Amino acid sequence: MLNGKSICVVMPAYNAAATLQQTYADIPKDIVDKVVLVDDASTDNTRKIARTLGLDFLEHGSNKGYGANQKTCYTHALKLDMDIIIMLHPDYQYDSRLVPYMVGFIEKGICDIILGSRIRTRAETLACGMPLYKYISNRFLTIIENMVLGQNIGDFHTGFRVYCREVLETIPYHNNSNDFVFDTEFLVQAVYFGFKLGDVPVPVRYMEEASSIDFKRSAKYGIETLAVLARFVLQKLSLRSFSIFEKIL
């Protein structure tokens, strides 16, 4: 807890056995009240390790997808009545020791959403192991997203995000995709509903054990991201209406 604000880390997991323990070890337990892991029907020892660590553990009976996993994460965090929710990939790619600093922007009311940006400099990002094609696609999509959404974010596609409770209570995330484009839809929705976004630099680790989507899935994700931006523009111009922009009543 930080200044009376309850804090929860949610981790959407799929085959994270090789990195889960390291990720959990770095989470600052002195301010984090709950750590929740949702397992999307992993085929490795993710569930066993989660139970050994004593995490608040939920599991899907079948593989539902990355977006569906986040839906379960956020719904459970709201049921726990948490004030600040941190979404962290359990693949040890992000430095979770930075949680107190990122949470501070939310706790002080400066931002509603804080993103951990992997892109501080091109040299550093590539030296940390980000594949060149991913770096190029990230830069291309992020530039377009900033232009369309009127933002100045360094990395729209990070797996380290902090939200205030109101964000999850307002955004109709259950109308989103169950696939990877859920992340894009969520941030586009956040802009549409007027939430304040910010980001901080976060050192990133790329390793064999860390989860990553291949080139084909990345290309699909890129096309879907552009489609979400198109829907945002049409919605803002009142030319079309889409369920992802229907405010929760």
N, C-alpha and C positions, 0 to 999 in steps of 0.2 A: 504494500500500500504506500502511496506517496501523497502526503498532505491530504489525507482523508479520501483519496481516490483509489478504488480497488482496481487491480491490474491483472489481466489474464493473457497468457500466451497460448495461441491455438496453432497446432501444427497439422496440416493436411499431409498424411503420409501414405506412401505406396512403396514397398520394398526399400525401407530406410534403415534396415538393420545395421548396415556397416557404418552409419554415421550418426544414428540417433543418440547414442550415449554421449558422444563428444558435443553434439549440439546442446543437449540438455545440461551438460556440465557447465557450460559457459553462461547460461541464463542466470542473471543476478537474482537469486532467491530472496534477497533482503527486501526487494520492493515488489516482486511478482507474487501475487496471492495464489494463483492457480495456473497449472500447465496442463493443457488439454491436448490429447492426440487423437485424431480420427483416422483409423486405418481403413483404407479402401480395398479390402480383400487382398492384402499382400500375400505373396507366395514364399516369403522368407521368414525370418524370426522377428519381424517388427513387433508383433503382438506380444511375444514372450518378453522381449527387452522392455517394452513399455510397461508391462506389469511388474517386472523386476525393479524398475525405476520408481514405481509407485505413482505413475501419471494418472490423471483423470482420463480414462480410456473409453473410447467408443469405437465400434467397428461396423462396417457395411457387410452385409451377407454376401454381396457380389460386387464386382468392380463397377462403380457408377461413373467414374471420371473425376478429374481434378476440380472442376467447377462444383460438382455435386458434393465433393468432399468439403469444400469451403462453406457451402450452404449449411451442412451439418455442424461445422465448427462454429459458425457465427450464431446459429440458432441456439446452440448449447451455451455459448458465452452469454447470450442475453438471458437465458433461463437462470444462469448463475448470478445475474444482476451485477455484472461487471461494468465499471465506468470507462475503462480504457482497454481496448482489445488489440493485441499484437498478433499479426499473422506472420509466422516464421516457417520457412521451409526447413524440414529436419535433415537436410542433406549436408550440413556443416559448410555450406557455401558462404554464409553471411556471419559476420562477427556480432553475436548477440550480446557481447559485453557493452555495446553501445545503447542498449535498451534505455538506461536512465536518461541519457541525453535526448533521445528521440521522444520519449514520453514527456519530457519537460515542456516541449512545444505544445503538446496537447493540454497538459495540466495547467499551463499558464494561459490557455485560451488564444494563443497566437495562431495555431492551425487546428483544423479538424482532422486532417490526415497528414501523416508524415511518411515519406517513402525513403527507403535506404538506397541511395544511388550508387551503382557499381561503376559509373563512368565519371571519374575525377579527371583523369587524363587518358588519352589514347594509349600512350606507352605503358602506363601502369596497368590498365585493363587488359591489354594483350599479354603483358608480362605475367599477369596472374593466371593466364590460361584461357581466357575467353576466345573461342574460335573466331577467326577473322570474319567469316560469313555472318556470324551472329552479331559481331560488333557493327558491321556495316548495316545489317537489317535493323538493329536496335537504333542506330543513329538516324536512319532514314525514317523509320516509323515515329520515333520520338519528335523529330523536327516537324513532321506533318501534324502530329497530335498537338504539339504546342501551338502551331499556327491556327488550327481549326478550333481548338478549345480555349485559346487566349491565355495559355499558361506559360510558365518558364521552368519546366521540370527537366532534370537531367536524365532520368531513366524511368519511363512509364511501365517498364516490364520487369520490375524487381519482385523478388519473393520475400521481401522484408518490409512490412507495412504496419503502421500504427493508426488506429481509428479511435475517435471518441464514440461513446455509446450512441449518440444521436444519429451518427452516420448509418449505423446498422439498423436503427429503428425507422429511418426514413427511406433508405434505398430499397426498392423492391427486388432484392437480389434473387429471390426464388423464381423470378421470371427470366433469369439469365441462363446462358448455356451451361451445360454440365461439362463442357470441354475447357481447354486452356484459355479460350477467348473470354471466359468469365472475368479474368483480371482486367481486360480492357473495358468491358462493359461496365464494370463496377466503377472505375475511375471516370469514365464518360458520364455515368449517372451522377457521380459526386459533383462534377462540374455543373451539370444541368440543374441540380438542386441547390446550387449556390454554396457548397462547402469550400472551405479554404484549404488548399493543398500546398505542401512544402516538401523539401527533401534535404537530406544530409548525406555527405559522402560516407560510404561504408566499404572497407576493404573486402574483396571477394576472393574466394578460393575455388579454383576449378581443379577437380581431381577425378580419377577414374570411378571412385565410389559415389560421387555426387550425381544426383538425377539430372537428366538433360534430355530434351527432345531432339530428334534427328533433323536433318535438312528438310525432308519431306513434310514433317509435322510443322517445322518452323515456317515453311512457305505457306502452308494452309493457314496457320495462325496469322501471318502477315496479311493475307487476303481478307480474312475475317475481321481483322482490326480495321482495315480501310472501310469495310462494309459497315462497321459500327459507327465510324465517324460520319459516313454518309447518312445513316439513320438519325444521328444527332442533328445534322444540318437540316434535314427535312422536318424533324420535329420542331426545331427552333423557328423555322420559317412557317410553321403551321400548315405544311403541305401534306404531311402524313402523321399518323399517331402510332406509337409503338408501345407495347406492354412494358418494356423495360423502363419507360419514363412515366409510368402510372404511379403516382405517390400513394403510399400505404395510408389507408384511412383509419 
